[in-house]
Amino acid sequence: MRLKSIEHLKAGDLLAKPVYDDKCQLLLSKDAVLTESYIRRLEQSNIQCVYVEDELSHGIEFESVVSDELKIRSVNTVKQVFKSLSERKSSMYTVKDYEAIKGVVDALMDEIFSHRNTLYCMTELMGTDMYTYHHSAEVAILSMLVAKSMGLNNAFVHKIGVGALLHDIGKMKIPGEILNKTGELTEQESELLKTHPQLGYNMLKESANISPISRQIVLLHHEKLNGVGYPLGLKNQDIPVHVRVVTMCDIFNAVTSNRSYKNRMNADMALEILRVETVYELDREIYHHLLKVANIYPAGTLVELSDGRLAIVVKENHEAQTRPILQIIKNNQRDESINLMDHLTLFITRTIDF
Ligand SMILES: [Fe+2]
C-alpha cells in the first residue's frame, strides 16, 4: 500500500485503508474500488490523500505502533470533549471530560507499551476540518512515544499524554475566524491567539484530576529555550522536560500536517527544519528521541535517489531510518532490490508524490 494524493487518484484505484469524514463516520471502506463519483465525494469531504493498493506498492505493508481504530477513537474523544466544553455554559473541564480523556490515554499506553515496533507513522484518515482534534491526538501519541524512548516512567508518560491531548484546549475560546483564517493574522489577532495557553490553563484550574504536569503542558507548550516563546518567556531549564517534549512534537506535527496537502511537508524535510531550530529554540536531546520514533520513510513511500533513480521503500530500517530497503522503479515496475545500508554513497534526496 502507499499514500496517494487526491489529485493523482484514478477510477479503478483500490483503497487500502478506510476513509472517514469529519464526523468520524465511515466514508469509504477498505477494498473499495474508486469511481469518479467516489473521488468527487472524497474531494467534497476535504480528504487530501488516501492509502491505495496498486501494482507498484502491492504486497508492501507498514505497521504503525498505534492502530487506526485507536487513533480514530482518540480524535473523536478530543472532538467530543472540546465541543462539549465550548457548548456548555460554564466551560470548565469536568470529571466526565477527564474520564473520557483518561480512557483514551489508558488505551494508548497499552498499545505503546505492548508493541515491539516503536515507529509511528502519521496517518491521514480524515478530512482537514478535523485539524485541531487530529493534531491533538497526533501530538499526544508522538509525545508519549518520545517520553517512552527517553526512559521516563509509565505514570509520567501517562500525564504527558493527558497534557498533550489537552494542550490546545484554550483554542475553544478563540473565535473560529481567527483559528481558520488562511491569510496572515493582524497583530491584534495574533495577540489574541497567543492567549490560548493561559485560557486553557484557566479552564483546567479547578479540575483536581488533572496533574500539575499535564497543566504545565497546557500553559507552557509555546515557550522556547531562548526565551522568545509565550506566555511567560521562560528560558532553558525553567521550561520543564515534559513541556519540552510536547513543544517538539507540536511543532513537528504542525509542519508535517499543513492543512493544504500541497503545502504539506514530508517528515524528512520537517525534521531538517526542527534540527535547525534545536540550535536556539528546541531541545536537542528530545529531537534525537523524535528521530527514533517518527517514521520518516514509511514502507510504500516513493523516493528519488542521489543518482537520479526512483525507488519505493519496501522495509523501514529502525536503526538508521534514512537507509531503508528499497526497490528501484524501472518503467513503472518494481525492479532490483537495494539495501541502502550496503550503498553508503547513495542516499534519498526527496520523497515523491505520484
Ligand atoms: Fe498551541
Residues whose N, C-alpha, C, O or C-beta is under 5 A from the ligand:
A	BS01	LIG	H167 D168
